[in-house]
Amino acid sequence: MKPLHEEYLIGSNGQKKAVLLPIAEWNEVVEALEELDDIRAYDAAKQQPSESIPFDQAILEIDQGKVN
């Protein structure tokens, strides 16, 4: 993982209470989290039993609005 240049906000009790990141690094973190979400959704979908259909039929059904 690329190193982050984080800064911390310290509360009155001396404990860290928030993190500051440069916006470019924050955007990279968000992008990585979104990609992880996609991977998890893919993995979950692959675990579900499903019937395969030909690609052309799938496109036709999508175009006709028959998608669940």
TIKELUM-427061 format. One record per atom (N, C-alpha, C): residue number from 1; y, z negated, x negated. Coordinates in nm, 4 decimals. Atoms other than C-alpha are relative to their C-alpha. Layout:
# residues N
   seq      north         up       east
   NUM          Y          Z          X
...
***
This chain:
# residues 68
   seq      north         up       east
     1    -0.1184     0.0000    -0.0844
     1     0.0000     0.0000     0.0000
     1     0.1237     0.0000    -0.0882
     2    -0.1276    -0.0086     0.0703
     2     0.3482     0.0789    -0.1135
     2     0.0679    -0.1381     0.0007
     3    -0.0665     0.1313     0.0014
     3     0.5431    -0.2308    -0.2251
     3     0.1196    -0.0039     0.0954
     4    -0.1124     0.0206    -0.0916
     4     0.7922    -0.3698     0.0244
     4     0.1084    -0.0806    -0.0703
     5    -0.1145     0.0731     0.0556
     5     1.1373    -0.5011    -0.0589
     5     0.0546    -0.0929     0.1078
     6    -0.0349     0.0899    -0.1086
     6     1.1440    -0.7820     0.1923
     6     0.0921    -0.1124    -0.0480
     7    -0.0817     0.1194     0.0198
     7     1.3959    -1.0607     0.2176
     7    -0.0321    -0.0934     0.1159
     8     0.0350     0.0980    -0.1023
     8     1.3429    -1.3799     0.4135
     8     0.1231    -0.0759     0.0475
     9    -0.0994     0.0908    -0.0561
     9     1.5668    -1.5773     0.6454
     9    -0.0661    -0.1367     0.0054
    10     0.0532     0.1353     0.0061
    10     1.5170    -1.9483     0.5939
    10     0.0683    -0.0853     0.1068
    11    -0.0531     0.0864    -0.1046
    11     1.5576    -2.1910     0.8827
    11     0.0554    -0.1289    -0.0575
    12    -0.0602     0.1267     0.0427
    12     1.7330    -2.5260     0.8682
    12    -0.1037    -0.0976    -0.0538
    13     0.1069     0.0864     0.0507
    13     1.3949    -2.6882     0.7975
    13    -0.0556     0.0488    -0.1336
    14     0.0431    -0.0533     0.1291
    14     1.3546    -2.4772     0.4811
    14    -0.1182     0.0947     0.0077
    15     0.1137    -0.0895    -0.0184
    15     1.0737    -2.2667     0.6278
    15     0.0481     0.1433     0.0281
    16    -0.0308    -0.1396    -0.0310
    16     1.0722    -1.8858     0.6428
    16    -0.0101     0.0191     0.1507
    17     0.0052    -0.0223    -0.1446
    17     1.1564    -1.7752     0.9963
    17     0.0155     0.1462     0.0395
    18    -0.0132    -0.1427    -0.0305
    18     1.2225    -1.4002     0.9728
    18    -0.0069     0.0792    -0.1299
    19     0.0078    -0.0895     0.1152
    19     1.1781    -1.1017     0.7434
    19     0.0959     0.1154     0.0215
    20    -0.0877    -0.1175    -0.0020
    20     1.4310    -0.8309     0.6618
    20    -0.0606     0.1067    -0.0894
    21     0.0477    -0.1137     0.0782
    21     1.3205    -0.4878     0.5441
    21     0.1035     0.1105     0.0060
    22    -0.0825    -0.1204    -0.0107
    22     1.5189    -0.1769     0.4548
    22    -0.0561     0.0876     0.1127
    23     0.0419    -0.0758    -0.1188
    23     1.5079     0.0530     0.7588
    23    -0.1053     0.1052    -0.0336
    24     0.0991    -0.1019     0.0373
    24     1.3134     0.3241     0.5730
    24    -0.1388    -0.0626    -0.0141
    25     0.1286     0.0680     0.0136
    25     1.0410     0.0741     0.4868
    25    -0.0514    -0.0462     0.1362
    26     0.0407     0.0406    -0.1355
    26     1.0383    -0.0591     0.8445
    26    -0.0603     0.1187     0.0736
    27     0.0509    -0.1201    -0.0667
    27     0.9910     0.2963     0.9731
    27    -0.1394     0.0358    -0.0512
    28     0.1328    -0.0263     0.0555
    28     0.6935     0.3388     0.7368
    28    -0.1026    -0.0977     0.0570
    29     0.0904     0.1003    -0.0574
    29     0.5398     0.0152     0.8657
    29    -0.0343     0.0375     0.1439
    30     0.0232    -0.0379    -0.1400
    30     0.5829     0.1282     1.2271
    30    -0.0916     0.1220     0.0068
    31     0.0836    -0.1200     0.0013
    31     0.4316     0.4684     1.1476
    31    -0.1453    -0.0350    -0.0338
    32     0.1352     0.0419     0.0377
    32     0.1316     0.3027     0.9797
    32    -0.0682    -0.0742     0.1148
    33     0.0568     0.0724    -0.1140
    33     0.0809     0.0718     1.2786
    33    -0.0379     0.0949     0.1139
    34     0.0311    -0.0989    -0.1036
    34     0.0946     0.3669     1.5191
    34    -0.1251     0.0781    -0.0364
    35     0.1185    -0.0723     0.0450
    35    -0.1624     0.5519     1.3100
    35    -0.1246    -0.0883     0.0152
    36     0.1116     0.0928    -0.0169
    36    -0.3864     0.2442     1.3094
    36    -0.0393    -0.0112     0.1471
    37     0.0264     0.0026    -0.1439
    37    -0.3530     0.2273     1.6880
    37    -0.0793     0.1235     0.0424
    38     0.0706    -0.1242    -0.0323
    38    -0.4635     0.5920     1.7112
    38    -0.1445    -0.0050    -0.0490
    39     0.1351     0.0098     0.0564
    39    -0.7635     0.5251     1.4861
    39    -0.0854    -0.0924     0.0860
    40     0.0754     0.0931    -0.0851
    40    -0.8679     0.2268     1.6978
    40    -0.0331     0.0621     0.1351
    41     0.0250    -0.0670    -0.1283
    41    -0.8327     0.4306     2.0186
    41    -0.1097     0.1049    -0.0162
    42     0.1030    -0.0999     0.0271
    42    -1.0422     0.7091     1.8658
    42    -0.1368    -0.0664    -0.0133
    43     0.1261     0.0713     0.0186
    43    -1.3105     0.4634     1.7553
    43    -0.0538    -0.0522     0.1332
    44     0.0424     0.0508    -0.1309
    44    -1.3195     0.3064     2.1034
    44    -0.0506     0.1137     0.0878
    45     0.0418    -0.1147    -0.0810
    45    -1.3433     0.6488     2.2689
    45    -0.1354     0.0529    -0.0461
    46     0.1270    -0.0501     0.0526
    46    -1.6293     0.7520     2.0406
    46    -0.1169    -0.0898     0.0393
    47     0.1056     0.0930    -0.0387
    47    -1.8250     0.4434     2.1502
    47    -0.0434     0.0195     0.1451
    48     0.0295    -0.0220    -0.1413
    48    -1.8150     0.5517     2.5162
    48    -0.0905     0.1226     0.0144
    49     0.0837    -0.1184    -0.0234
    49    -2.0941     0.7811     2.6341
    49     0.0807     0.1063     0.0747
    50    -0.0719    -0.1080    -0.0683
    50    -1.9552     1.1172     2.7341
    50    -0.0790     0.1293    -0.0113
    51     0.0662    -0.1298    -0.0045
    51    -2.0710     1.4641     2.8178
    51     0.0894     0.1010    -0.0715
    52    -0.0759    -0.1029     0.0708
    52    -1.9624     1.7460     2.5874
    52     0.0159     0.1224     0.0893
    53    -0.0233    -0.1265    -0.0706
    53    -1.8063     2.0572     2.7372
    53     0.0570     0.0987    -0.0994
    54    -0.0561    -0.1005     0.0903
    54    -1.7106     2.3851     2.5721
    54     0.1532    -0.0107    -0.0069
    55    -0.1441     0.0087     0.0227
    55    -1.3586     2.3975     2.4269
    55     0.0785     0.0800     0.1038
    56    -0.0721    -0.0850    -0.0963
    56    -1.2501     2.6859     2.6536
    56     0.0038    -0.0637     0.1388
    57     0.0037     0.0680    -0.1297
    57    -1.3597     2.4900     2.9609
    57     0.0968    -0.1190    -0.0004
    58    -0.0916     0.1144     0.0094
    58    -1.1657     2.1840     2.8414
    58     0.1448     0.0461     0.0143
    59    -0.1368    -0.0527    -0.0089
    59    -0.8480     2.3906     2.7963
    59     0.0303     0.0423     0.1435
    60    -0.0186    -0.0430    -0.1386
    60    -0.8931     2.5430     3.1425
    60     0.0223    -0.1205     0.0913
    61    -0.0153     0.1196    -0.0827
    61    -0.9338     2.1983     3.3001
    61     0.1336    -0.0698    -0.0262
    62    -0.1312     0.0570     0.0334
    62    -0.6272     2.0689     3.1173
    62     0.1105     0.0799     0.0687
    63    -0.1018    -0.0863    -0.0627
    63    -0.4237     2.3660     3.2361
    63     0.0032    -0.0148     0.1510
    64     0.0070     0.0152    -0.1454
    64    -0.5427     2.3090     3.5918
    64     0.0285    -0.1416     0.0456
    65    -0.0336     0.1368    -0.0346
    65    -0.4537     1.9408     3.5784
    65    -0.1168    -0.0837     0.0417
    66     0.1196     0.0750    -0.0392
    66    -0.8094     1.8146     3.6121
    66    -0.0345    -0.1106    -0.0987
    67     0.0251     0.1035     0.1001
    67    -0.7726     1.5607     3.3318
    67     0.0145    -0.1357     0.0632
    68    -0.0040     0.1373    -0.0547
    68    -0.8445     1.1947     3.4155
    68     0.1221    -0.0720    -0.0451
***
